[in-house]
Amino acid sequence: MTGGLLLSGAVAALLTTALPAHAPSSSVLDNPPPDKIVIDVATVNGSGCPQGTAAVAVSPDNTAFTVTYSDYLAQAGGGSDPTAFRKNCQLNLIVHVPQGFTYAIASADYRGFLSLQPGASATQKASYYFQGSPSTASRTHPFSGAYNDDWQATDTTDWAQLIWAPCGVQRNFNINTELRVNAGTTSPGKVSFMTMDSTDGDISTVYHMAWQQCPAH
């Protein structure tokens, strides 16, 4: 799915730090750029997001964007395929930001369904980085069985640690997510699974953005 999705709205991401950290002002958090942001999805790759199974949409107020998956499932135990215990998806996004602004991802909300047998475990992991940047921000959320319910995890970043997109240059933003399931030794003959998907669009990953004006030259 190259270059297939062109989105109008706005975006935020955890990106390459280039601006001095300082306390947020109301104008930064409450007033995102008035111009619409365009997000071009350059590539979507991974076992958790086969072609045509991931969709990206941007909120009209430029404060968030969502990713909805329809085939993101990791499972282990029982008759599961030995390679199915780990699934991943990498989104490569081209974020067209209004002149004079930069952005960072302040938080990300992940949701899905989790069914773990006693003794089984699972993890959800996400990494964020800008093209060409050595800085990668990663967050991991562990879960343990027995469990059979919806799950939710939130990655949050303090203002001082936000990674801002570099001003004045175009850098693609990458989000790499992963689901991993371990069947354990208590009930390895039974299937445990974890999804980050939605067939009805009600379950989606939400990325909340922070905005800041670039320093004047």
HELIX and SHEET records of a PDB file:
HELIX    1   1 SER A   26  ASP A   30  1                                   5    
HELIX    2   2 TRP A  159  GLN A  161  5                                   3    
SHEET    1   A 6 LEU A   6  GLY A   9  0                                        
SHEET    2   A 6 ILE A  37  ASN A  45 -1                                        
SHEET    3   A 6 ARG A  86  HIS A  96 -1                                        
SHEET    4   A 6 PHE A 173  ASN A 182 -1                                        
SHEET    5   A 6 SER A 121  PHE A 130 -1                                        
SHEET    6   A 6 ALA A 137  SER A 144 -1                                        
SHEET    1   B 5 ALA A  54  VAL A  58  0                                        
SHEET    2   B 5 ALA A  64  TYR A  69 -1                                        
SHEET    3   B 5 THR A 205  GLN A 213 -1                                        
SHEET    4   B 5 PHE A 101  LEU A 116 -1                                        
SHEET    5   B 5 TYR A 147  THR A 156 -1                                        
SHEET    1   C 6 ALA A  54  VAL A  58  0                                        
SHEET    2   C 6 ALA A  64  TYR A  69 -1                                        
SHEET    3   C 6 THR A 205  GLN A 213 -1                                        
SHEET    4   C 6 PHE A 101  LEU A 116 -1                                        
SHEET    5   C 6 SER A 192  THR A 195 -1                                        
SHEET    6   C 6 LEU A  73  ALA A  76 -1                                        
END                                                                             
